[in-house]
Amino acid sequence: MFGMSFTEILIVAVIAVLFLGPDKLPTALVQVAKFFKSFKSSINEAKSTFEQEVKLQELREDSLKYKKQLEKGAAEVRKKLTFEELEELKETKANVNKTLNDIKQDLDLTSTLDPSKKETTPAPAVEAPKETPSSSTKESNA
């Protein structure tokens, strides 16, 4: 115990009996035991508090590392989405332009293949009524 041999413990016990006497020795031993117990519990408490602080610090460091990784990943996703959207818009524009060109070509082909549709027959011209001498006199009399 405490790196002491049996003879050393026996010498300490004899000296304690001589100084304290047989009546005060049991209460002194109880107080010494309480002191060692409280000393041991305070050391264990300090040790556990220290370990908790170390664990908390490690958790903080880990959480900061994960937070940075998440922010980096989110930024990459934003960039990737932006580039993907841009590519999608370019493809959509190209598809719309192609469709418009196809429609234009179809219209050009139909007009060259079917000349009757290209040359529309003129609408019959509405001629002004010819004035007859009889009608002009009627109008002037009226």
N, CA, C and O atoms as a GROMACS GRO file, in nm:
protein
  568
    1MET      N    1   0.085  -0.118   0.000
    1MET     CA    2   0.000   0.000   0.000
    1MET      C    3   0.089   0.123   0.000
    1MET      O    4   0.175   0.137   0.087
    2PHE      N    5   0.070   0.213  -0.096
    2PHE     CA    6   0.146   0.337  -0.113
    2PHE      C    7   0.296   0.312  -0.123
    2PHE      O    8   0.375   0.400  -0.090
    3GLY      N    9   0.335   0.196  -0.168
    3GLY     CA   10   0.477   0.164  -0.181
    3GLY      C   11   0.546   0.145  -0.047
    3GLY      O   12   0.667   0.163  -0.036
    4MET      N   13   0.469   0.107   0.057
    4MET     CA   14   0.526   0.087   0.190
    4MET      C   15   0.523  -0.063   0.221
    4MET      O   16   0.430  -0.134   0.183
    5SER      N   17   0.624  -0.107   0.290
    5SER     CA   18   0.626  -0.247   0.330
    5SER      C   19   0.550  -0.264   0.463
    5SER      O   20   0.507  -0.166   0.524
    6PHE      N   21   0.534  -0.389   0.504
    6PHE     CA   22   0.460  -0.416   0.627
    6PHE      C   23   0.529  -0.356   0.749
    6PHE      O   24   0.462  -0.305   0.838
    7THR      N   25   0.658  -0.360   0.754
    7THR     CA   26   0.731  -0.307   0.870
    7THR      C   27   0.713  -0.156   0.880
    7THR      O   28   0.700  -0.103   0.990
    8GLU      N   29   0.712  -0.086   0.768
    8GLU     CA   30   0.694   0.059   0.770
    8GLU      C   31   0.554   0.095   0.820
    8GLU      O   32   0.537   0.190   0.896
    9ILE      N   33   0.454   0.018   0.776
    9ILE     CA   34   0.317   0.042   0.821
    9ILE      C   35   0.306   0.016   0.972
    9ILE      O   36   0.238   0.090   1.043
   10LEU      N   37   0.372  -0.086   1.018
   10LEU     CA   38   0.370  -0.118   1.161
   10LEU      C   39   0.436  -0.008   1.243
   10LEU      O   40   0.386   0.025   1.350
   11ILE      N   41   0.543   0.049   1.196
   11ILE     CA   42   0.610   0.159   1.266
   11ILE      C   43   0.519   0.281   1.272
   11ILE      O   44   0.511   0.346   1.376
   12VAL      N   45   0.452   0.314   1.162
   12VAL     CA   46   0.360   0.430   1.160
   12VAL      C   47   0.245   0.406   1.258
   12VAL      O   48   0.204   0.499   1.327
   13ALA      N   49   0.193   0.284   1.265
   13ALA     CA   50   0.083   0.254   1.356
   13ALA      C   51   0.127   0.267   1.502
   13ALA      O   52   0.051   0.318   1.584
   14VAL      N   53   0.246   0.223   1.535
   14VAL     CA   54   0.297   0.233   1.672
   14VAL      C   55   0.314   0.380   1.710
   14VAL      O   56   0.277   0.419   1.821
   15ILE      N   57   0.369   0.460   1.620
   15ILE     CA   58   0.387   0.602   1.649
   15ILE      C   59   0.252   0.670   1.666
   15ILE      O   60   0.238   0.757   1.753
   16ALA      N   61   0.152   0.633   1.585
   16ALA     CA   62   0.019   0.692   1.596
   16ALA      C   63  -0.044   0.657   1.730
   16ALA      O   64  -0.109   0.742   1.791
   17VAL      N   65  -0.028   0.535   1.777
   17VAL     CA   66  -0.083   0.495   1.906
   17VAL      C   67  -0.016   0.572   2.019
   17VAL      O   68  -0.082   0.613   2.114
   18LEU      N   69   0.114   0.592   2.010
   18LEU     CA   70   0.186   0.665   2.114
   18LEU      C   71   0.143   0.812   2.119
   18LEU      O   72   0.123   0.866   2.228
   19PHE      N   73   0.128   0.878   2.005
   19PHE     CA   74   0.093   1.020   2.006
   19PHE      C   75  -0.055   1.043   2.034
   19PHE      O   76  -0.089   1.135   2.109
   20LEU      N   77  -0.143   0.963   1.976
   20LEU     CA   78  -0.286   0.989   1.991
   20LEU      C   79  -0.345   0.918   2.113
   20LEU      O   80  -0.438   0.969   2.176
   21GLY      N   81  -0.295   0.809   2.143
   21GLY     CA   82  -0.353   0.734   2.254
   21GLY      C   83  -0.461   0.641   2.202
   21GLY      O   84  -0.511   0.659   2.091
   22PRO      N   85  -0.495   0.543   2.280
   22PRO     CA   86  -0.593   0.444   2.234
   22PRO      C   87  -0.734   0.500   2.218
   22PRO      O   88  -0.810   0.440   2.143
   23ASP      N   89  -0.776   0.610   2.283
   23ASP     CA   90  -0.913   0.660   2.271
   23ASP      C   91  -0.932   0.743   2.144
   23ASP      O   92  -1.037   0.734   2.081
   24LYS      N   93  -0.832   0.823   2.106
   24LYS     CA   94  -0.848   0.910   1.990
   24LYS      C   95  -0.805   0.842   1.859
   24LYS      O   96  -0.831   0.895   1.751
   25LEU      N   97  -0.740   0.730   1.868
   25LEU     CA   98  -0.690   0.664   1.746
   25LEU      C   99  -0.802   0.622   1.650
   25LEU      O  100  -0.787   0.645   1.530
   26PRO      N  101  -0.913   0.561   1.696
   26PRO     CA  102  -1.019   0.521   1.600
   26PRO      C  103  -1.080   0.641   1.527
   26PRO      O  104  -1.103   0.634   1.406
   27THR      N  105  -1.106   0.752   1.599
   27THR     CA  106  -1.163   0.870   1.532
   27THR      C  107  -1.062   0.931   1.436
   27THR      O  108  -1.101   0.979   1.329
   28ALA      N  109  -0.936   0.929   1.470
   28ALA     CA  110  -0.833   0.982   1.380
   28ALA      C  111  -0.823   0.897   1.254
   28ALA      O  112  -0.808   0.950   1.144
   29LEU      N  113  -0.832   0.763   1.270
   29LEU     CA  114  -0.829   0.676   1.151
   29LEU      C  115  -0.951   0.700   1.062
   29LEU      O  116  -0.939   0.697   0.939
   30VAL      N  117  -1.066   0.723   1.121
   30VAL     CA  118  -1.187   0.751   1.042
   30VAL      C  119  -1.169   0.882   0.966
   30VAL      O  120  -1.204   0.890   0.848
   31GLN      N  121  -1.115   0.984   1.032
   31GLN     CA  122  -1.093   1.112   0.965
   31GLN      C  123  -0.990   1.100   0.852
   31GLN      O  124  -1.007   1.160   0.746
   32VAL      N  125  -0.885   1.023   0.877
   32VAL     CA  126  -0.784   1.002   0.771
   32VAL      C  127  -0.847   0.927   0.653
   32VAL      O  128  -0.819   0.960   0.538
   33ALA      N  129  -0.930   0.830   0.681
   33ALA     CA  130  -0.997   0.755   0.574
   33ALA      C  131  -1.090   0.846   0.494
   33ALA      O  132  -1.095   0.839   0.372
   34LYS      N  133  -1.166   0.934   0.567
   34LYS     CA  134  -1.255   1.030   0.499
   34LYS      C  135  -1.173   1.126   0.412
   34LYS      O  136  -1.212   1.160   0.300
   35PHE      N  137  -1.057   1.169   0.466
   35PHE     CA  138  -0.973   1.261   0.389
   35PHE      C  139  -0.926   1.195   0.259
   35PHE      O  140  -0.934   1.254   0.151
   36PHE      N  141  -0.875   1.069   0.270
   36PHE     CA  142  -0.828   1.001   0.150
   36PHE      C  143  -0.942   0.975   0.051
   36PHE      O  144  -0.924   0.982  -0.070
   37LYS      N  145  -1.062   0.944   0.106
   37LYS     CA  146  -1.177   0.920   0.020
   37LYS      C  147  -1.216   1.047  -0.055
   37LYS      O  148  -1.240   1.044  -0.175
   38SER      N  149  -1.222   1.161   0.016
   38SER     CA  150  -1.259   1.287  -0.049
   38SER      C  151  -1.149   1.332  -0.147
   38SER      O  152  -1.178   1.386  -0.253
   39PHE      N  153  -1.023   1.307  -0.108
   39PHE     CA  154  -0.911   1.341  -0.196
   39PHE      C  155  -0.918   1.260  -0.326
   39PHE      O  156  -0.899   1.312  -0.435
   40LYS      N  157  -0.947   1.130  -0.310
   40LYS     CA  158  -0.958   1.043  -0.427
   40LYS      C  159  -1.076   1.084  -0.514
   40LYS      O  160  -1.063   1.088  -0.637
   41SER      N  161  -1.191   1.115  -0.454
   41SER     CA  162  -1.309   1.154  -0.533
   41SER      C  163  -1.285   1.288  -0.605
   41SER      O  164  -1.329   1.305  -0.718
   42SER      N  165  -1.217   1.382  -0.538
   42SER     CA  166  -1.190   1.510  -0.604
   42SER      C  167  -1.092   1.492  -0.722
   42SER      O  168  -1.106   1.558  -0.825
   43ILE      N  169  -0.994   1.403  -0.705
   43ILE     CA  170  -0.901   1.375  -0.816
   43ILE      C  171  -0.976   1.308  -0.931
   43ILE      O  172  -0.955   1.343  -1.047
   44ASN      N  173  -1.064   1.213  -0.899
   44ASN     CA  174  -1.142   1.146  -1.004
   44ASN      C  175  -1.235   1.245  -1.075
   44ASN      O  176  -1.253   1.239  -1.196
   45GLU      N  177  -1.295   1.335  -0.997
   45GLU     CA  178  -1.383   1.437  -1.055
   45GLU      C  179  -1.304   1.531  -1.148
   45GLU      O  180  -1.349   1.562  -1.258
   46ALA      N  181  -1.187   1.574  -1.102
   46ALA     CA  182  -1.103   1.661  -1.185
   46ALA      C  183  -1.061   1.587  -1.312
   46ALA      O  184  -1.059   1.644  -1.421
   47LYS      N  185  -1.028   1.461  -1.297
   47LYS     CA  186  -0.988   1.381  -1.412
   47LYS      C  187  -1.103   1.368  -1.512
   47LYS      O  188  -1.082   1.384  -1.632
   48SER      N  189  -1.224   1.338  -1.464
   48SER     CA  190  -1.340   1.324  -1.553
   48SER      C  191  -1.375   1.457  -1.620
   48SER      O  192  -1.412   1.460  -1.737
   49THR      N  193  -1.363   1.568  -1.544
   49THR     CA  194  -1.389   1.700  -1.602
   49THR      C  195  -1.289   1.730  -1.714
   49THR      O  196  -1.325   1.781  -1.820
   50PHE      N  197  -1.163   1.698  -1.688
   50PHE     CA  198  -1.058   1.719  -1.787
   50PHE      C  199  -1.085   1.635  -1.913
   50PHE      O  200  -1.071   1.684  -2.025
   51GLU      N  201  -1.125   1.508  -1.893
   51GLU     CA  202  -1.155   1.421  -2.006
   51GLU      C  203  -1.275   1.472  -2.085
   51GLU      O  204  -1.276   1.466  -2.208
   52GLN      N  205  -1.377   1.524  -2.013
   52GLN     CA  206  -1.493   1.580  -2.082
   52GLN      C  207  -1.454   1.702  -2.165
   52GLN      O  208  -1.500   1.718  -2.278
   53GLU      N  209  -1.370   1.788  -2.111
   53GLU     CA  210  -1.325   1.906  -2.184
   53GLU      C  211  -1.246   1.865  -2.310
   53GLU      O  212  -1.261   1.924  -2.416
   54VAL      N  213  -1.162   1.763  -2.294
   54VAL     CA  214  -1.085   1.715  -2.409
   54VAL      C  215  -1.180   1.660  -2.516
   54VAL      O  216  -1.163   1.689  -2.635
   55LYS      N  217  -1.279   1.582  -2.474
   55LYS     CA  218  -1.377   1.528  -2.569
   55LYS      C  219  -1.457   1.639  -2.636
   55LYS      O  220  -1.482   1.634  -2.756
   56LEU      N  221  -1.497   1.739  -2.557
   56LEU     CA  222  -1.571   1.852  -2.615
   56LEU      C  223  -1.487   1.926  -2.718
   56LEU      O  224  -1.536   1.964  -2.824
   57GLN      N  225  -1.359   1.946  -2.686
   57GLN     CA  226  -1.271   2.014  -2.781
   57GLN      C  227  -1.257   1.932  -2.909
   57GLN      O  228  -1.259   1.988  -3.019
   58GLU      N  229  -1.242   1.801  -2.896
   58GLU     CA  230  -1.233   1.715  -3.013
   58GLU      C  231  -1.361   1.722  -3.096
   58GLU      O  232  -1.357   1.727  -3.218
   59LEU      N  233  -1.476   1.722  -3.026
   59LEU     CA  234  -1.604   1.732  -3.096
   59LEU      C  235  -1.616   1.866  -3.169
   59LEU      O  236  -1.666   1.871  -3.281
   60ARG      N  237  -1.572   1.974  -3.105
   60ARG     CA  238  -1.575   2.106  -3.170
   60ARG      C  239  -1.490   2.105  -3.296
   60ARG      O  240  -1.531   2.154  -3.401
   61GLU      N  241  -1.369   2.048  -3.285
   61GLU     CA  242  -1.280   2.043  -3.400
   61GLU      C  243  -1.342   1.959  -3.513
   61GLU      O  244  -1.337   1.996  -3.630
   62ASP      N  245  -1.401   1.845  -3.474
   62ASP     CA  246  -1.465   1.760  -3.575
   62ASP      C  247  -1.583   1.831  -3.639
   62ASP      O  248  -1.601   1.826  -3.761
   63SER      N  249  -1.663   1.898  -3.555
   63SER     CA  250  -1.780   1.967  -3.611
   63SER      C  251  -1.738   2.080  -3.705
   63SER      O  252  -1.803   2.101  -3.807
   64LEU      N  253  -1.632   2.152  -3.671
   64LEU     CA  254  -1.582   2.257  -3.761
   64LEU      C  255  -1.531   2.197  -3.892
   64LEU      O  256  -1.552   2.252  -4.000
   65LYS      N  257  -1.464   2.083  -3.881
   65LYS     CA  258  -1.414   2.016  -4.001
   65LYS      C  259  -1.530   1.973  -4.089
   65LYS      O  260  -1.526   1.994  -4.210
   66TYR      N  261  -1.633   1.912  -4.030
   66TYR     CA  262  -1.749   1.868  -4.106
   66TYR      C  263  -1.826   1.987  -4.163
   66TYR      O  264  -1.879   1.980  -4.274
   67LYS      N  265  -1.833   2.095  -4.086
   67LYS     CA  266  -1.902   2.214  -4.134
   67LYS      C  267  -1.832   2.270  -4.258
   67LYS      O  268  -1.897   2.306  -4.356
   68LYS      N  269  -1.700   2.276  -4.254
   68LYS     CA  270  -1.623   2.323  -4.370
   68LYS      C  271  -1.645   2.232  -4.489
   68LYS      O  272  -1.662   2.279  -4.602
   69GLN      N  273  -1.646   2.101  -4.466
   69GLN     CA  274  -1.668   2.006  -4.575
   69GLN      C  275  -1.808   2.024  -4.634
   69GLN      O  276  -1.825   2.021  -4.756
   70LEU      N  277  -1.908   2.044  -4.548
   70LEU     CA  278  -2.044   2.065  -4.596
   70LEU      C  279  -2.056   2.194  -4.676
   70LEU      O  280  -2.121   2.197  -4.780
   71GLU      N  281  -1.993   2.301  -4.627
   71GLU     CA  282  -1.998   2.427  -4.699
   71GLU      C  283  -1.929   2.415  -4.834
   71GLU      O  284  -1.977   2.468  -4.935
   72LYS      N  285  -1.816   2.345  -4.836
   72LYS     CA  286  -1.744   2.324  -4.961
   72LYS      C  287  -1.830   2.242  -5.058
   72LYS      O  288  -1.839   2.274  -5.177
   73GLY      N  289  -1.890   2.137  -5.008
   73GLY     CA  290  -1.977   2.054  -5.091
   73GLY      C  291  -2.097   2.131  -5.143
   73GLY      O  292  -2.136   2.116  -5.259
   74ALA      N  293  -2.156   2.214  -5.056
   74ALA     CA  294  -2.271   2.295  -5.099
   74ALA      C  295  -2.231   2.394  -5.208
   74ALA      O  296  -2.305   2.415  -5.304
   75ALA      N  297  -2.114   2.454  -5.192
   75ALA     CA  298  -2.066   2.548  -5.294
   75ALA      C  299  -2.042   2.476  -5.426
   75ALA      O  300  -2.076   2.529  -5.532
   76GLU      N  301  -1.985   2.356  -5.421
   76GLU     CA  302  -1.963   2.279  -5.542
   76GLU      C  303  -2.095   2.241  -5.607
   76GLU      O  304  -2.109   2.244  -5.730
   77VAL      N  305  -2.193   2.204  -5.525
   77VAL     CA  306  -2.325   2.169  -5.580
   77VAL      C  307  -2.388   2.290  -5.645
   77VAL      O  308  -2.446   2.280  -5.753
   78ARG      N  309  -2.377   2.406  -5.580
   78ARG     CA  310  -2.432   2.528  -5.640
   78ARG      C  311  -2.366   2.557  -5.773
   78ARG      O  312  -2.434   2.588  -5.871
   79LYS      N  313  -2.233   2.547  -5.778
   79LYS     CA  314  -2.162   2.571  -5.903
   79LYS      C  315  -2.204   2.468  -6.008
   79LYS      O  316  -2.229   2.503  -6.123
   80LYS      N  317  -2.211   2.343  -5.967
   80LYS     CA  318  -2.246   2.237  -6.060
   80LYS      C  319  -2.387   2.256  -6.113
   80LYS      O  320  -2.411   2.242  -6.233
   81LEU      N  321  -2.479   2.290  -6.024
   81LEU     CA  322  -2.615   2.314  -6.068
   81LEU      C  323  -2.621   2.433  -6.163
   81LEU      O  324  -2.695   2.430  -6.261
   82THR      N  325  -2.546   2.534  -6.134
   82THR     CA  326  -2.546   2.651  -6.220
   82THR      C  327  -2.493   2.615  -6.358
   82THR      O  328  -2.552   2.654  -6.458
   83PHE      N  329  -2.384   2.540  -6.364
   83PHE     CA  330  -2.330   2.499  -6.492
   83PHE      C  331  -2.425   2.404  -6.563
   83PHE      O  332  -2.441   2.412  -6.685
   84GLU      N  333  -2.486   2.314  -6.490
   84GLU     CA  334  -2.582   2.222  -6.550
   84GLU      C  335  -2.702   2.298  -6.604
   84GLU      O  336  -2.750   2.267  -6.714
   85GLU      N  337  -2.752   2.394  -6.531
   85GLU     CA  338  -2.865   2.473  -6.579
   85GLU      C  339  -2.827   2.552  -6.703
   85GLU      O  340  -2.906   2.562  -6.797
   86LEU      N  341  -2.707   2.606  -6.705
   86LEU     CA  342  -2.659   2.680  -6.820
   86LEU      C  343  -2.652   2.590  -6.942
   86LEU      O  344  -2.695   2.628  -7.051
   87GLU      N  345  -2.599   2.471  -6.925
   87GLU     CA  346  -2.592   2.376  -7.035
   87GLU      C  347  -2.732   2.337  -7.082
   87GLU      O  348  -2.757   2.323  -7.202
   88GLU      N  349  -2.822   2.320  -6.987
   88GLU     CA  350  -2.960   2.284  -7.022
   88GLU      C  351  -3.025   2.397  -7.101
   88GLU      O  352  -3.096   2.373  -7.198
   89LEU      N  353  -3.000   2.520  -7.060
   89LEU     CA  354  -3.055   2.634  -7.133
   89LEU      C  355  -2.998   2.641  -7.275
   89LEU      O  356  -3.070   2.668  -7.370
   90LYS      N  357  -2.868   2.617  -7.288
   90LYS     CA  358  -2.805   2.618  -7.420
   90LYS      C  359  -2.867   2.510  -7.509
   90LYS      O  360  -2.896   2.534  -7.626
   91GLU      N  361  -2.886   2.390  -7.452
   91GLU     CA  362  -2.946   2.281  -7.530
   91GLU      C  363  -3.088   2.315  -7.570
   91GLU      O  364  -3.129   2.288  -7.683
   92THR      N  365  -3.164   2.375  -7.479
   92THR     CA  366  -3.301   2.413  -7.511
   92THR      C  367  -3.303   2.516  -7.622
   92THR      O  368  -3.385   2.508  -7.714
   93LYS      N  369  -3.214   2.614  -7.614
   93LYS     CA  370  -3.206   2.716  -7.718
   93LYS      C  371  -3.172   2.653  -7.852
   93LYS      O  372  -3.233   2.686  -7.954
   94ALA      N  373  -3.075   2.561  -7.852
   94ALA     CA  374  -3.037   2.494  -7.976
   94ALA      C  375  -3.153   2.415  -8.033
   94ALA      O  376  -3.176   2.415  -8.154
   95ASN      N  377  -3.229   2.346  -7.946
   95ASN     CA  378  -3.345   2.269  -7.992
   95ASN      C  379  -3.452   2.360  -8.050
   95ASN      O  380  -3.512   2.327  -8.153
   96VAL      N  381  -3.476   2.473  -7.986
   96VAL     CA  382  -3.577   2.567  -8.036
   96VAL      C  383  -3.532   2.622  -8.171
   96VAL      O  384  -3.613   2.630  -8.264
   97ASN      N  385  -3.404   2.660  -8.183
   97ASN     CA  386  -3.354   2.712  -8.311
   97ASN      C  387  -3.365   2.606  -8.419
   97ASN      O  388  -3.402   2.637  -8.533
   98LYS      N  389  -3.334   2.481  -8.386
   98LYS     CA  390  -3.344   2.372  -8.484
   98LYS      C  391  -3.489   2.354  -8.527
   98LYS      O  392  -3.517   2.337  -8.646
   99THR      N  393  -3.580   2.357  -8.432
   99THR     CA  394  -3.721   2.341  -8.465
   99THR      C  395  -3.769   2.454  -8.555
   99THR      O  396  -3.843   2.430  -8.650
  100LEU      N  397  -3.728   2.576  -8.525
  100LEU     CA  398  -3.767   2.690  -8.609
  100LEU      C  399  -3.710   2.677  -8.749
  100LEU      O  400  -3.778   2.705  -8.847
  101ASN      N  401  -3.586   2.634  -8.758
  101ASN     CA  402  -3.526   2.614  -8.890
  101ASN      C  403  -3.598   2.504  -8.967
  101ASN      O  404  -3.619   2.516  -9.088
  102ASP      N  405  -3.635   2.396  -8.899
  102ASP     CA  406  -3.709   2.287  -8.964
  102ASP      C  407  -3.843   2.337  -9.016
  102ASP      O  408  -3.883   2.303  -9.127
  103ILE      N  409  -3.912   2.416  -8.936
  103ILE     CA  410  -4.042   2.471  -8.978
  103ILE      C  411  -4.023   2.561  -9.099
  103ILE      O  412  -4.101   2.556  -9.194
  104LYS      N  413  -3.921   2.643  -9.095
  104LYS     CA  414  -3.894   2.734  -9.207
  104LYS      C  415  -3.863   2.654  -9.334
  104LYS      O  416  -3.911   2.687  -9.442
  105GLN      N  417  -3.782   2.549  -9.320
  105GLN     CA  418  -3.750   2.466  -9.436
  105GLN      C  419  -3.875   2.396  -9.488
  105GLN      O  420  -3.894   2.385  -9.609
  106ASP      N  421  -3.959   2.347  -9.398
  106ASP     CA  422  -4.083   2.282  -9.440
  106ASP      C  423  -4.171   2.380  -9.517
  106ASP      O  424  -4.231   2.344  -9.619
  107LEU      N  425  -4.179   2.502  -9.469
  107LEU     CA  426  -4.260   2.602  -9.539
  107LEU      C  427  -4.201   2.633  -9.676
  107LEU      O  428  -4.275   2.648  -9.773
  108ASP      N  429  -4.070   2.644  -9.685
  108ASP     CA  430  -4.005   2.670  -9.813
  108ASP      C  431  -4.026   2.553  -9.909
  108ASP      O  432  -4.050   2.575 -10.028
  109LEU      N  433  -4.016   2.429  -9.860
  109LEU     CA  434  -4.034   2.311  -9.944
  109LEU      C  435  -4.178   2.302  -9.995
  109LEU      O  436  -4.200   2.271 -10.112
  110THR      N  437  -4.274   2.328  -9.909
  110THR     CA  438  -4.413   2.318  -9.953
  110THR      C  439  -4.445   2.426 -10.055
  110THR      O  440  -4.524   2.401 -10.146
  111SER      N  441  -4.387   2.542 -10.044
  111SER     CA  442  -4.416   2.648 -10.141
  111SER      C  443  -4.348   2.620 -10.274
  111SER      O  444  -4.401   2.657 -10.379
  112THR      N  445  -4.231   2.556 -10.275
  112THR     CA  446  -4.164   2.525 -10.401
  112THR      C  447  -4.222   2.401 -10.466
  112THR      O  448  -4.222   2.391 -10.588
  113LEU      N  449  -4.273   2.305 -10.389
  113LEU     CA  450  -4.332   2.185 -10.445
  113LEU      C  451  -4.473   2.208 -10.498
  113LEU      O  452  -4.512   2.145 -10.597
  114ASP      N  453  -4.548   2.293 -10.437
  114ASP     CA  454  -4.687   2.317 -10.476
  114ASP      C  455  -4.699   2.462 -10.522
  114ASP      O  456  -4.735   2.549 -10.443
  115PRO      N  457  -4.670   2.490 -10.651
  115PRO     CA  458  -4.673   2.628 -10.697
  115PRO      C  459  -4.811   2.690 -10.690
  115PRO      O  460  -4.823   2.812 -10.686
  116SER      N  461  -4.916   2.609 -10.687
  116SER     CA  462  -5.050   2.668 -10.680
  116SER      C  463  -5.071   2.740 -10.548
  116SER      O  464  -5.145   2.838 -10.539
  117LYS      N  465  -5.004   2.687 -10.444
  117LYS     CA  466  -5.019   2.753 -10.314
  117LYS      C  467  -4.936   2.879 -10.307
  117LYS      O  468  -4.969   2.973 -10.235
  118LYS      N  469  -4.825   2.880 -10.385
  118LYS     CA  470  -4.739   2.997 -10.381
  118LYS      C  471  -4.804   3.112 -10.455
  118LYS      O  472  -4.805   3.227 -10.409
  119GLU      N  473  -4.859   3.078 -10.574
  119GLU     CA  474  -4.926   3.182 -10.651
  119GLU      C  475  -5.072   3.181 -10.613
  119GLU      O  476  -5.148   3.095 -10.657
  120THR      N  477  -5.109   3.269 -10.538
  120THR     CA  478  -5.248   3.276 -10.496
  120THR      C  479  -5.325   3.342 -10.608
  120THR      O  480  -5.279   3.438 -10.670
  121THR      N  481  -5.441   3.291 -10.632
  121THR     CA  482  -5.524   3.351 -10.738
  121THR      C  483  -5.576   3.483 -10.687
  121THR      O  484  -5.625   3.494 -10.575
  122PRO      N  485  -5.564   3.583 -10.771
  122PRO     CA  486  -5.610   3.713 -10.724
  122PRO      C  487  -5.760   3.712 -10.706
  122PRO      O  488  -5.835   3.648 -10.780
  123ALA      N  489  -5.800   3.782 -10.608
  123ALA     CA  490  -5.943   3.792 -10.581
  123ALA      C  491  -6.006   3.870 -10.694
  123ALA      O  492  -5.946   3.963 -10.749
  124PRO      N  493  -6.125   3.833 -10.728
  124PRO     CA  494  -6.189   3.906 -10.840
  124PRO      C  495  -6.203   4.053 -10.801
  124PRO      O  496  -6.248   4.090 -10.693
  125ALA      N  497  -6.161   4.133 -10.895
  125ALA     CA  498  -6.165   4.275 -10.871
  125ALA      C  499  -6.308   4.324 -10.880
  125ALA      O  500  -6.384   4.287 -10.969
  126VAL      N  501  -6.341   4.405 -10.789
  126VAL     CA  502  -6.474   4.462 -10.790
  126VAL      C  503  -6.467   4.587 -10.875
  126VAL      O  504  -6.398   4.684 -10.843
  127GLU      N  505  -6.537   4.581 -10.984
  127GLU     CA  506  -6.533   4.697 -11.074
  127GLU      C  507  -6.638   4.796 -11.031
  127GLU      O  508  -6.745   4.762 -10.981
  128ALA      N  509  -6.603   4.916 -11.052
  128ALA     CA  510  -6.701   5.020 -11.022
  128ALA      C  511  -6.811   5.013 -11.128
  128ALA      O  512  -6.784   4.988 -11.245
  129PRO      N  513  -6.932   5.035 -11.086
  129PRO     CA  514  -7.041   5.026 -11.185
  129PRO      C  515  -7.022   5.132 -11.294
  129PRO      O  516  -6.987   5.247 -11.269
  130LYS      N  517  -7.047   5.087 -11.414
  130LYS     CA  518  -7.036   5.179 -11.526
  130LYS      C  519  -7.153   5.273 -11.524
  130LYS      O  520  -7.268   5.236 -11.500
  131GLU      N  521  -7.118   5.394 -11.549
  131GLU     CA  522  -7.227   5.492 -11.548
  131GLU      C  523  -7.296   5.491 -11.683
  131GLU      O  524  -7.235   5.508 -11.789
  132THR      N  525  -7.415   5.472 -11.675
  132THR     CA  526  -7.496   5.478 -11.796
  132THR      C  527  -7.563   5.613 -11.801
  132THR      O  528  -7.595   5.672 -11.698
  133PRO      N  529  -7.583   5.659 -11.913
  133PRO     CA  530  -7.645   5.791 -11.920
  133PRO      C  531  -7.779   5.795 -11.849
  133PRO      O  532  -7.818   5.899 -11.796
  134SER      N  533  -7.846   5.687 -11.848
  134SER     CA  534  -7.976   5.691 -11.783
  134SER      C  535  -7.961   5.697 -11.631
  134SER      O  536  -8.041   5.762 -11.564
  135SER      N  537  -7.859   5.629 -11.578
  135SER     CA  538  -7.842   5.629 -11.434
  135SER      C  539  -7.787   5.762 -11.386
  135SER      O  540  -7.824   5.806 -11.278
  136SER      N  541  -7.700   5.828 -11.464
  136SER     CA  542  -7.646   5.955 -11.421
  136SER      C  543  -7.752   6.063 -11.419
  136SER      O  544  -7.745   6.154 -11.337
  137THR      N  545  -7.848   6.055 -11.506
  137THR     CA  546  -7.954   6.155 -11.505
  137THR      C  547  -8.046   6.131 -11.389
  137THR      O  548  -8.102   6.224 -11.331
  138LYS      N  549  -8.063   6.005 -11.356
  138LYS     CA  550  -8.150   5.976 -11.244
  138LYS      C  551  -8.088   6.028 -11.116
  138LYS      O  552  -8.158   6.082 -11.029
  139GLU      N  553  -7.956   6.011 -11.104
  139GLU     CA  554  -7.889   6.056 -10.983
  139GLU      C  555  -7.890   6.208 -10.974
  139GLU      O  556  -7.907   6.263 -10.866
  140SER      N  557  -7.874   6.273 -11.083
  140SER     CA  558  -7.872   6.419 -11.078
  140SER      C  559  -8.010   6.474 -11.051
  140SER      O  560  -8.023   6.580 -10.990
  141ASN      N  561  -8.113   6.405 -11.092
  141ASN     CA  562  -8.249   6.450 -11.066
  141ASN      C  563  -8.285   6.426 -10.922
  141ASN      O  564  -8.370   6.497 -10.868
  142ALA      N  565  -8.229   6.334 -10.861
  142ALA     CA  566  -8.267   6.301 -10.726
  142ALA      C  567  -8.206   6.393 -10.632
  142ALA      O  568  -8.226   6.382 -10.512
   0.00000   0.00000   0.00000
